[in-house]
Every structure is written in C-alpha cells, then in structure tokens.
Amino acid sequence: SLDSILPALLGSLDDPNIFVRECASFSLGQFAEHCQPEILNYHDTVLPSVFKAMNDQTEIMQATSCYILEHFCEYLQPATLKPYLAPLMNKLGELAQSKSRGIQEMALTALSATAIAAEHEFEPYAQGVMGFLTQLLFLTEPTQLTTRGKALDCVGHIAIALGKEKFQQAYFEIGMKSAMQGFEMDNELLKEHGFIFIANIVKLME
C-alpha cells in the first residue's frame, strides 16, 4: 500500500497545522523503521521531504526528522545515499550543534546511522564532522554527559565507515582519550558508551 499512502503522508509534512506535521513525521518514522526494505524504493521522494521537514522551525519536527533518518538511512546502500550526503551532512551537523540537548542527541544518533550506511562515501565529510564532535567528546557538565556518550558512539561508527588505516591515522587517539577519561568519571552511562566504542574499535582492528 506504500504507493497510495506515501504521497498523502509526505504531503502532510507541509501542512500548516503543526499537529498534522508532527503526526505525519512520526508516522513516516514508523514506516522507515517497520516497512523495510520496501520503503527504500521511495528514497527519491522520502529523503527530499525529510530534508524539508528538518528545516521546520519547530523542535519537535527537527527531532522527529532525525528519528526518520536514523531508520531510513541505516539500510540504504552507499551508492544510493551518496547524492544526498552533502545536504544531509550539512543539516545534521547543524542540528548536532543545536542548543536543544534533545535535538542534538537525536542528530548524533542519525549521524551514526548515516556514517554506517555511507561506508567509504563518508570519508569527504569525516573531518568536518569530527571537528564539532571533538567539542562534545570532553564535556564534563553532568547534564551533558549523555551527549558526550552519543558523540563517542558516533566516532565509533565513523571508525567503521572509514576503515582501520584512515581512522587510526586521524581519529583513533582522540576517541580513545575520551573513552579512557570517561572510565575515570563517576557515571555508569558514560562508561557504557566507552565500552561500546572500544568494542567497535576492536572489531575494526581485527
């Protein structure tokens, strides 16, 4: 039924009523999560609509757009995702530096999924992304530690996208430094993120 449902759903992302837009974006996120892989055939209409929703002035639309992208981009092939990577990286980078912690953390999760899906196509964007991630990897304010952990998760996914040699040369040291400092802090969630990062790195180094 995607042929008949998606046009109406995507059109509702432009509705002047915020509640309609919010419901439409959440519904699309459910489709992205649960209608795999068939929904990927509609990437040429879904992704432009999601990019447009990411520019909505309301925080709920920005956050939900990240939720959609997290599930949609995760299963795309690198060649399919490549034409959309430039605008996607620009917008996710902007949202990952949002003053809203909730939006920031959802953008980091979407960025992680995008890096995994893009694989080697992510390389041209790695330096720019790591530039703002570095600012998050050493946050010490208690309310910001979840953001720090998600940033470290993102670095671990970037490692997988770049491969052993390129990641080790440029970003291994800073990732490990953040993880090791996190182990010394009295925060169980941060320690968990550190272990996840190291697990990804170990798989990469095998």
C-alpha positions as CSV (number, residue, x, y, z in Angstrom):
1,S,0.0,0.0,0.0
2,L,3.0,2.3,0.0
3,D,2.2,3.6,-3.5
4,S,-1.1,5.0,-2.3
5,I,-0.2,6.0,1.3
6,L,3.2,7.8,0.9
7,P,2.1,10.7,-1.3
8,A,-0.6,11.7,1.2
9,L,1.8,11.2,4.1
10,L,4.7,13.2,2.5
11,G,2.2,15.9,1.6
12,S,1.1,16.2,5.2
13,L,4.7,17.2,6.2
14,D,3.9,20.6,4.6
15,D,0.6,21.1,6.4
16,P,0.2,24.5,8.1
17,N,-1.0,22.8,11.3
18,I,1.9,21.7,13.4
19,F,0.0,18.8,14.9
20,V,-0.7,17.4,11.4
21,R,3.0,17.8,10.5
22,E,4.1,16.2,13.8
23,C,1.8,13.2,13.3
24,A,2.9,12.8,9.7
25,S,6.6,12.9,10.6
26,F,6.1,10.3,13.4
27,S,4.1,8.1,11.0
28,L,6.9,8.3,8.4
29,G,9.4,7.3,11.1
30,Q,7.3,4.2,11.8
31,F,7.2,3.4,8.1
32,A,11.0,3.9,7.9
33,E,11.5,1.5,10.8
34,H,9.0,-1.2,10.0
35,C,8.5,-1.2,6.2
36,Q,12.0,-2.3,5.4
37,P,13.2,-2.9,2.8
38,E,10.3,-1.9,0.5
39,I,10.3,1.8,1.6
40,L,13.8,2.2,0.4
41,N,12.5,2.1,-3.2
42,Y,10.9,5.5,-2.5
43,H,14.1,7.2,-1.4
44,D,13.9,9.8,-4.2
45,T,10.7,11.2,-2.7
46,V,11.2,10.4,1.0
47,L,14.6,12.0,1.5
48,P,13.8,15.4,0.0
49,S,10.7,15.6,2.1
50,V,12.6,14.7,5.2
51,F,15.3,17.3,4.4
52,K,12.5,19.9,4.1
53,A,11.0,18.8,7.4
54,M,14.4,19.2,9.1
55,N,14.2,22.9,8.3
56,D,10.9,23.3,10.1
57,Q,11.2,25.9,12.8
58,T,9.7,23.7,15.5
59,E,11.9,21.5,17.6
60,I,9.5,18.5,17.5
61,M,9.8,18.4,13.7
62,Q,13.6,18.7,13.7
63,A,13.8,15.9,16.3
64,T,11.4,13.6,14.5
65,S,13.2,14.2,11.2
66,C,16.3,12.8,12.9
67,Y,14.3,9.8,14.0
68,I,13.2,9.2,10.4
69,L,16.7,9.5,9.1
70,E,18.1,7.2,11.7
71,H,16.0,4.3,10.5
72,F,15.8,5.2,6.8
73,C,19.4,5.8,6.1
74,E,20.6,2.8,8.1
75,Y,19.6,0.4,5.4
76,L,20.4,2.4,2.3
77,Q,23.3,1.3,0.1
78,P,26.2,3.7,-0.1
79,A,25.7,4.4,-3.8
80,T,22.0,5.3,-3.2
81,L,22.8,7.6,-0.3
82,K,25.8,9.3,-1.9
83,P,23.8,12.0,-3.9
84,Y,22.1,13.1,-0.6
85,L,25.1,13.1,1.6
86,A,26.2,16.7,1.2
87,P,22.9,18.3,2.3
88,L,22.4,15.6,4.8
89,M,25.7,16.2,6.5
90,N,25.2,20.0,6.5
91,K,21.9,19.8,8.2
92,L,22.8,17.0,10.7
93,G,25.9,18.9,11.6
94,E,23.8,22.0,12.3
95,L,21.3,20.1,14.4
96,A,24.1,18.2,16.2
97,Q,25.3,21.7,17.5
98,S,21.8,22.7,18.5
99,K,21.2,24.4,21.8
100,S,18.5,21.9,22.5
101,R,20.1,18.8,24.0
102,G,17.3,16.5,22.8
103,I,17.7,17.6,19.2
104,Q,21.5,17.4,19.5
105,E,21.4,13.8,20.7
106,M,18.9,12.7,18.1
107,A,21.0,14.3,15.4
108,L,24.1,12.4,16.7
109,T,22.2,9.1,16.5
110,A,21.1,9.9,13.0
111,L,24.6,10.8,12.1
112,S,25.9,7.5,13.4
113,A,23.4,5.6,11.2
114,T,24.3,7.7,8.2
115,A,28.0,7.0,8.6
116,I,27.4,3.3,8.8
117,A,25.2,3.3,5.6
118,A,27.6,5.6,3.7
119,E,30.7,3.5,4.3
120,H,33.6,4.8,2.3
121,E,31.4,7.6,0.8
122,F,31.5,9.2,4.3
123,E,35.2,10.0,4.0
124,P,34.9,13.5,2.5
125,Y,32.7,14.6,5.4
126,A,34.7,13.0,8.2
127,Q,37.0,15.9,9.0
128,G,34.1,18.4,9.2
129,V,32.0,16.1,11.4
130,M,34.9,15.3,13.7
131,G,35.5,19.0,14.1
132,F,32.3,19.5,16.0
133,L,32.3,16.1,17.6
134,T,35.7,16.9,19.2
135,Q,34.0,19.7,21.1
136,L,31.5,17.2,22.6
137,L,33.8,14.4,23.4
138,F,35.2,16.0,26.6
139,L,32.1,17.6,28.1
140,T,32.1,17.3,31.9
141,E,28.9,19.0,32.9
142,P,26.6,16.3,34.4
143,T,23.6,17.3,32.3
144,Q,25.8,17.0,29.1
145,L,27.3,13.5,29.7
146,T,24.7,11.7,27.6
147,T,25.5,14.0,24.7
148,R,29.2,13.2,25.3
149,G,28.4,9.4,25.2
150,K,26.4,9.7,22.0
151,A,29.2,11.7,20.4
152,L,31.6,8.9,21.3
153,D,29.2,6.3,19.8
154,C,29.2,8.4,16.6
155,V,33.0,8.4,16.5
156,G,32.9,4.6,16.8
157,H,30.5,4.4,13.8
158,I,32.7,6.8,11.8
159,A,35.6,4.4,12.5
160,I,33.7,1.6,10.9
161,A,32.8,3.7,7.9
162,L,36.4,4.9,7.3
163,G,38.2,1.7,7.9
164,K,41.2,0.8,10.1
165,E,44.0,2.8,8.4
166,K,42.2,6.1,7.8
167,F,40.6,6.1,11.2
168,Q,43.7,5.1,13.1
169,Q,45.8,7.8,11.4
170,A,43.4,10.7,12.2
171,Y,40.9,10.0,15.0
172,F,41.9,6.9,17.0
173,E,43.8,8.8,19.6
174,I,41.1,11.4,20.4
175,G,38.4,8.7,20.6
176,M,40.4,6.6,23.0
177,K,41.3,9.6,25.1
178,S,37.6,10.5,25.5
179,A,36.8,6.9,26.3
180,M,39.5,6.5,28.9
181,Q,38.7,9.7,30.6
182,G,35.1,8.6,30.7
183,F,36.0,5.5,32.6
184,E,37.5,7.6,35.3
185,M,34.3,9.6,35.8
186,D,31.6,8.5,38.2
187,N,29.0,7.9,35.5
188,E,27.8,4.5,34.6
189,L,26.2,5.5,31.3
190,L,29.4,7.2,30.1
191,K,31.3,4.0,31.0
192,E,28.9,2.0,28.9
193,H,29.4,4.3,25.9
194,G,33.1,3.9,26.4
195,F,32.9,0.1,26.3
196,I,30.7,0.3,23.1
197,F,33.3,2.5,21.5
198,I,36.1,0.1,22.3
199,A,34.1,-2.9,21.1
200,N,33.7,-1.2,17.7
201,I,37.4,-0.3,17.6
202,V,38.4,-3.9,18.4
203,K,36.2,-5.2,15.6
204,L,37.8,-2.7,13.3
205,M,41.4,-3.7,14.3
206,E,40.9,-7.4,13.9
